[in-house]
Amino acid sequence: MTATLSHTQAFEGLGPIRPTRARTGDYPSIGRAYSKVSEVVRESGLLRRAPWFYLSVGAAIAVALGGAITGFILLGDSWFQLLIAGALGIIFTQIAFLAHEAAHRQILALGPANDRLAVILAGSIGMSYSWWDSKHSRHHANPNRVGKDPDIDVDTISFVEEDAAKSRGFIRAITKYQGWLFFPLLTLEGLNLHKQSFAHLFSRGPVKGRWTELSIIAARFVLLFAPIFYFLPLGMAFAFLGVQFAVFGVYMGASFAPNHKGMPVFAHDAKFDFFTKQVRTSRNIRGGWWATTLMGGLNYQVEHHLFPSMARPHLAKTRAIVREYCEKLDVPYTETSLLRSYAIVIEYLNRVGLAARDPFECPITAEYRRA
């Protein structure tokens, strides 16, 4: 098992990757770990669907959305409308969590039904399911692997030193201090998701369900924009949309960023077994039911990556099983608080950003060269 890794392993305190020792007794060698864990999870009934849970979550979101619409109508021409805008940003993110779970076929019994539900839910928040599904599937197959995981491809933010060193112009100025700028930049992430979705749907290549998705997304924006600009003064309408987009972007980014950012980054040609690859690149967030509600189950990122189709209510029990196997097989299992995860992400991005300050000598890279 060979790999070239970034400085992020030391940052997480994981130390160098090494072949894991085979164990005797009830615990298999690392190469058979996933099949054994899967067997235990399956026999425990943790792969069954949870229709009543998702029905209750869907009903709660519908009630919240109805309340926001009612509040919008009753408030009329008032700056208190910005509270409604913030509430919509939160509600849309909760819908995004359901779209994510439908895409992973966690909600309904049949795959095609989950796909159709995901198209509707993603479209209702202004996102293309076909664009997101392709991107997210590649991420799950190779989390934090350079050149294969699109979630660490350079955008405004650089996630590896090589990309930071290549940044130029205005982006370079951002990259130098990207850790501190990360959360302010997330206010634009909602707009970025809409932009990426439209770019995909209007691309020249083949897009499955292109016109269905465009129709749903277009209807969504008409239903959102029409009442806002009809009932509110122009300045207030733009402020309303600004708050809604900002809250949506920050909430989405703050929910997904703790999962992998600051965890080990693997070289393009690294070789790992499935169990090690998924566990070592993922981070769980402590907090129990409130974290699960706040993050739509993304707080159990290790278990989600091992069992992508597992329904949200079963992730907590699966955590106990996975942790036990990780301890016995000497595979690092990372779990921290939500605030600590944000601190890790900020510090990690700032460390990567050092390469943009001096592209010829990154202090972190230099340190590892000397080692």
C-alpha positions as CSV (number, residue, x, y, z in Angstrom):
1,M,0.0,0.0,0.0
2,T,1.7,3.2,-1.2
3,A,0.7,6.8,-1.2
4,T,2.0,10.3,-1.3
5,L,0.2,12.6,1.1
6,S,0.0,16.2,2.0
7,H,0.8,17.9,5.3
8,T,-2.8,17.6,6.4
9,Q,-2.2,14.2,8.0
10,A,0.2,15.8,10.5
11,F,-2.2,18.6,11.0
12,E,-4.9,16.1,12.1
13,G,-2.4,14.3,14.2
14,L,-2.9,11.1,12.2
15,G,0.8,10.5,11.5
16,P,2.1,8.7,8.4
17,I,0.0,6.1,6.6
18,R,1.3,2.6,7.3
19,P,0.0,-0.9,6.5
20,T,-2.5,-1.9,9.2
21,R,-1.7,-5.0,11.1
22,A,-3.9,-8.0,10.6
23,R,-5.8,-9.1,13.8
24,T,-6.9,-12.4,14.9
25,G,-10.2,-13.5,16.5
26,D,-13.5,-11.9,15.4
27,Y,-11.8,-9.0,13.6
28,P,-10.7,-9.5,10.0
29,S,-7.6,-8.2,8.3
30,I,-7.9,-4.6,6.9
31,G,-8.5,-6.0,3.4
32,R,-11.6,-7.8,4.6
33,A,-12.8,-5.1,7.1
34,Y,-15.5,-3.6,4.9
35,S,-17.2,-6.9,4.1
36,K,-17.2,-7.8,7.8
37,V,-18.6,-4.5,8.9
38,S,-21.2,-4.6,6.2
39,E,-22.3,-8.1,7.3
40,V,-22.7,-6.9,10.9
41,V,-24.6,-3.8,9.8
42,R,-26.9,-5.7,7.6
43,E,-27.7,-8.3,10.2
44,S,-28.4,-5.5,12.7
45,G,-31.2,-4.2,10.3
46,L,-29.4,-0.9,9.8
47,L,-29.8,-0.9,6.0
48,R,-33.6,-0.9,6.1
49,R,-35.6,2.1,4.9
50,A,-37.1,4.6,7.3
51,P,-40.2,5.9,5.5
52,W,-42.0,7.4,8.5
53,F,-38.9,9.4,9.4
54,Y,-38.6,11.0,6.0
55,L,-42.4,11.6,5.9
56,S,-42.2,13.5,9.2
57,V,-39.1,15.5,8.0
58,G,-40.9,16.3,4.7
59,A,-44.0,17.4,6.6
60,A,-42.0,19.6,9.0
61,I,-40.3,21.3,6.1
62,A,-43.6,21.8,4.3
63,V,-45.1,23.4,7.5
64,A,-42.0,25.6,7.9
65,L,-42.3,26.7,4.3
66,G,-46.0,27.4,4.7
67,G,-45.2,29.5,7.8
68,A,-42.6,31.5,5.9
69,I,-45.0,32.2,3.0
70,T,-47.7,33.3,5.5
71,G,-45.2,35.5,7.3
72,F,-44.2,37.1,4.0
73,I,-47.8,37.9,3.2
74,L,-48.6,39.3,6.6
75,L,-45.5,41.4,7.0
76,G,-45.9,43.2,3.7
77,D,-43.6,46.3,3.1
78,S,-41.4,45.8,6.2
79,W,-37.7,45.3,6.7
80,F,-38.7,42.4,9.0
81,Q,-39.0,40.6,5.7
82,L,-35.3,39.9,6.0
83,L,-36.1,37.5,8.8
84,I,-38.3,35.6,6.3
85,A,-35.5,35.7,3.8
86,G,-33.1,34.1,6.3
87,A,-35.7,31.5,7.2
88,L,-36.1,30.6,3.5
89,G,-32.3,30.1,3.3
90,I,-32.5,27.6,6.1
91,I,-35.6,25.8,4.7
92,F,-33.9,25.5,1.2
93,T,-30.9,23.9,2.8
94,Q,-33.0,21.4,4.7
95,I,-34.6,20.5,1.3
96,A,-31.1,20.2,-0.1
97,F,-30.3,17.6,2.6
98,L,-33.4,15.6,1.5
99,A,-32.3,15.9,-2.2
100,H,-28.9,14.5,-1.1
101,E,-30.5,11.6,0.6
102,A,-32.8,10.8,-2.3
103,A,-29.8,10.9,-4.7
104,H,-28.2,8.3,-2.5
105,R,-31.4,6.3,-2.6
106,Q,-32.0,6.5,1.2
107,I,-35.6,7.6,1.1
108,L,-37.7,5.4,-1.2
109,A,-37.5,1.7,-1.9
110,L,-36.8,1.9,-5.7
111,G,-33.9,3.6,-7.3
112,P,-35.8,5.3,-10.2
113,A,-38.3,6.7,-7.7
114,N,-35.5,8.2,-5.6
115,D,-33.9,9.7,-8.7
116,R,-37.2,11.4,-9.7
117,L,-37.6,12.7,-6.1
118,A,-34.1,14.0,-6.2
119,V,-34.7,15.9,-9.5
120,I,-37.7,17.6,-8.0
121,L,-36.2,18.5,-4.7
122,A,-32.9,19.7,-6.2
123,G,-34.8,21.7,-8.9
124,S,-37.0,23.3,-6.2
125,I,-33.9,24.9,-4.6
126,G,-32.5,25.9,-8.0
127,M,-29.9,23.2,-8.5
128,S,-29.4,20.7,-11.3
129,Y,-29.6,17.1,-10.0
130,S,-27.7,15.7,-13.0
131,W,-24.8,18.1,-12.5
132,W,-24.6,17.5,-8.7
133,D,-25.0,13.7,-9.0
134,S,-22.1,13.3,-11.4
135,K,-19.9,15.5,-9.2
136,H,-20.9,13.9,-5.9
137,S,-20.5,10.3,-7.3
138,R,-16.9,11.1,-8.2
139,H,-16.3,12.5,-4.8
140,H,-17.6,9.4,-3.0
141,A,-15.5,7.1,-5.2
142,N,-12.3,9.0,-4.4
143,P,-12.6,11.4,-1.5
144,N,-9.7,13.8,-1.1
145,R,-7.8,12.2,-4.0
146,V,-6.0,14.8,-6.1
147,G,-7.2,14.9,-9.7
148,K,-10.2,12.6,-8.9
149,D,-12.2,14.3,-6.2
150,P,-14.0,17.3,-7.8
151,D,-14.6,18.7,-4.3
152,I,-10.9,19.6,-3.9
153,D,-10.5,20.9,-7.4
154,V,-9.4,24.5,-7.4
155,D,-12.1,27.1,-7.6
156,T,-11.9,30.3,-5.7
157,I,-10.5,28.3,-2.9
158,S,-7.4,26.1,-3.2
159,F,-7.3,22.8,-1.3
160,V,-3.7,21.7,-2.1
161,E,-0.5,23.7,-2.1
162,E,0.2,23.1,-5.8
163,D,-3.0,24.9,-6.8
164,A,-2.4,27.7,-4.3
165,A,1.0,28.3,-5.8
166,K,-0.4,28.6,-9.3
167,S,-3.1,31.1,-8.4
168,R,-2.8,34.5,-10.1
169,G,-4.3,38.0,-9.9
170,F,-7.3,38.6,-7.7
171,I,-7.7,34.9,-6.9
172,R,-4.1,34.9,-5.6
173,A,-4.9,37.7,-3.2
174,I,-7.8,35.7,-1.9
175,T,-5.8,32.5,-1.7
176,K,-3.2,34.0,0.6
177,Y,-5.8,34.5,3.4
178,Q,-8.4,32.0,2.2
179,G,-8.9,30.4,5.6
180,W,-10.1,33.7,7.1
181,L,-12.1,34.5,4.0
182,F,-13.7,31.1,3.8
183,F,-17.0,31.9,5.6
184,P,-17.4,35.3,4.1
185,L,-17.0,33.7,0.7
186,L,-19.7,31.2,1.5
187,T,-22.2,34.0,1.3
188,L,-21.7,33.6,-2.5
189,E,-21.9,29.8,-2.6
190,G,-25.6,29.8,-3.2
191,L,-25.2,31.9,-6.3
192,N,-22.3,29.7,-7.4
193,L,-24.4,26.5,-7.1
194,H,-27.1,28.1,-9.3
195,K,-24.5,29.3,-11.8
196,Q,-22.8,25.8,-12.0
197,S,-26.3,24.2,-12.5
198,F,-27.2,26.5,-15.3
199,A,-23.8,26.2,-17.0
200,H,-24.3,22.4,-16.9
201,L,-27.8,22.4,-18.2
202,F,-27.0,24.9,-21.0
203,S,-23.8,23.0,-22.0
204,R,-23.5,21.5,-25.5
205,G,-22.9,18.0,-24.3
206,P,-25.7,15.4,-23.6
207,V,-27.6,16.1,-20.3
208,K,-30.1,13.5,-19.0
209,G,-33.4,15.2,-18.3
210,R,-32.2,18.6,-19.4
211,W,-35.6,20.1,-20.2
212,T,-37.3,18.6,-17.1
213,E,-34.7,20.1,-14.8
214,L,-34.7,23.5,-16.6
215,S,-38.5,23.6,-16.3
216,I,-38.5,22.8,-12.6
217,I,-35.7,25.3,-11.9
218,A,-37.3,28.0,-14.1
219,A,-40.7,27.5,-12.3
220,R,-38.8,27.7,-9.0
221,F,-37.3,31.1,-9.7
222,V,-40.5,32.5,-11.1
223,L,-42.4,31.5,-7.9
224,L,-39.6,33.0,-5.8
225,F,-38.9,36.2,-7.7
226,A,-42.5,37.2,-8.8
227,P,-44.0,37.8,-5.3
228,I,-40.8,39.4,-4.0
229,F,-40.6,42.0,-6.7
230,Y,-44.4,42.5,-6.8
231,F,-45.0,43.0,-3.1
232,L,-41.8,44.6,-2.0
233,P,-40.0,47.9,-2.9
234,L,-37.1,47.3,-5.3
235,G,-34.4,47.9,-2.8
236,M,-36.0,45.7,-0.2
237,A,-36.6,43.0,-2.8
238,F,-32.9,42.9,-3.7
239,A,-32.0,42.9,0.0
240,F,-34.4,40.0,0.6
241,L,-32.8,38.0,-2.1
242,G,-29.3,38.9,-0.9
243,V,-30.1,37.6,2.6
244,Q,-31.7,34.4,1.3
245,F,-28.8,33.6,-1.0
246,A,-26.3,34.4,1.7
247,V,-27.9,32.3,4.4
248,F,-28.4,29.4,1.9
249,G,-24.7,29.5,0.9
250,V,-23.3,29.8,4.4
251,Y,-25.6,27.0,5.7
252,M,-24.7,24.7,2.8
253,G,-21.0,25.3,3.0
254,A,-20.9,25.1,6.8
255,S,-22.7,21.7,6.7
256,F,-20.5,20.2,4.0
257,A,-17.1,21.7,4.7
258,P,-16.4,20.0,8.1
259,N,-16.7,16.5,6.5
260,H,-13.4,16.3,4.6
261,K,-11.6,19.6,4.6
262,G,-8.4,19.4,6.6
263,M,-8.4,15.6,6.4
264,P,-5.6,13.6,4.6
265,V,-5.3,14.4,0.9
266,F,-4.1,11.4,-1.2
267,A,-2.0,11.5,-4.3
268,H,-3.6,10.6,-7.7
269,D,-2.0,7.2,-7.8
270,A,-2.5,6.3,-4.1
271,K,-3.6,2.7,-3.4
272,F,-5.9,2.0,-0.4
273,D,-8.6,-0.5,0.4
274,F,-12.2,0.9,0.5
275,F,-12.6,0.9,4.3
276,T,-9.3,2.7,5.0
277,K,-9.9,5.3,2.2
278,Q,-13.3,6.2,3.3
279,V,-12.6,6.3,7.0
280,R,-9.3,8.2,6.9
281,T,-10.6,11.0,4.7
282,S,-13.9,11.6,6.6
283,R,-14.6,13.5,9.8
284,N,-17.6,13.1,12.1
285,I,-19.2,15.9,14.2
286,R,-20.2,15.2,17.7
287,G,-23.6,16.4,19.0
288,G,-26.1,13.6,18.7
289,W,-29.7,14.4,17.5
290,W,-29.3,18.2,17.3
291,A,-26.2,17.9,15.0
292,T,-28.0,15.3,12.9
293,T,-31.0,17.7,12.5
294,L,-28.8,20.7,11.9
295,M,-26.6,18.9,9.3
296,G,-29.1,16.5,7.8
297,G,-27.1,13.5,8.9
298,L,-23.8,14.8,7.4
299,N,-22.4,14.8,10.9
300,Y,-22.0,11.0,10.5
301,Q,-19.7,11.4,7.5
302,V,-17.7,8.3,8.1
303,E,-20.7,6.1,8.2
304,H,-22.3,7.9,5.3
305,H,-19.2,7.2,3.1
306,L,-19.1,3.6,4.1
307,F,-22.9,3.1,3.6
308,P,-24.1,5.9,1.2
309,S,-27.7,4.4,0.9
310,M,-28.2,4.2,4.7
311,A,-31.2,6.1,6.0
312,R,-30.4,9.0,8.4
313,P,-31.9,7.4,11.6
314,H,-29.6,4.4,11.4
315,L,-26.3,6.3,11.2
316,A,-25.8,6.8,15.0
317,K,-26.1,3.0,15.7
318,T,-23.8,2.2,12.8
319,R,-21.2,4.6,14.3
320,A,-20.7,2.4,17.3
321,I,-20.0,-0.6,15.1
322,V,-17.6,1.2,12.8
323,R,-15.7,2.8,15.7
324,E,-15.2,-0.6,17.3
325,Y,-13.7,-2.1,14.1
326,C,-11.5,1.0,13.6
327,E,-10.1,0.6,17.1
328,K,-9.3,-3.1,16.6
329,L,-7.8,-2.6,13.2
330,D,-5.8,0.5,14.1
331,V,-7.6,2.7,11.6
332,P,-7.8,6.3,12.8
333,Y,-11.4,7.4,13.3
334,T,-11.8,11.2,13.4
335,E,-14.6,12.9,15.4
336,T,-14.7,16.4,16.8
337,S,-17.0,19.2,17.8
338,L,-18.6,21.5,15.2
339,L,-16.7,24.6,16.3
340,R,-13.4,22.7,16.4
341,S,-14.0,21.4,12.9
342,Y,-14.4,25.0,11.6
343,A,-11.2,26.0,13.3
344,I,-9.5,23.0,11.6
345,V,-10.8,24.0,8.2
346,I,-9.8,27.6,8.6
347,E,-6.3,26.7,9.8
348,Y,-5.9,24.1,7.0
349,L,-6.9,26.5,4.3
350,N,-4.6,29.2,5.6
351,R,-1.7,26.7,5.6
352,V,-2.5,25.8,2.0
353,G,-2.7,29.5,1.2
354,L,0.9,30.0,2.3
355,A,1.9,28.6,-1.1
356,A,0.3,31.6,-2.8
357,R,2.5,34.0,-0.7
358,D,5.7,32.4,-2.0
359,P,5.1,30.0,-4.9
360,F,8.8,28.9,-4.8
361,E,9.0,28.0,-1.2
362,C,5.9,27.0,0.8
363,P,7.0,26.7,4.5
364,I,5.0,23.5,5.0
365,T,6.5,21.9,1.9
366,A,10.0,23.0,2.9
367,E,9.5,21.5,6.4
368,Y,8.6,18.1,4.9
369,R,11.4,18.3,2.4
370,R,13.9,18.7,5.3
371,A,12.2,15.8,7.2
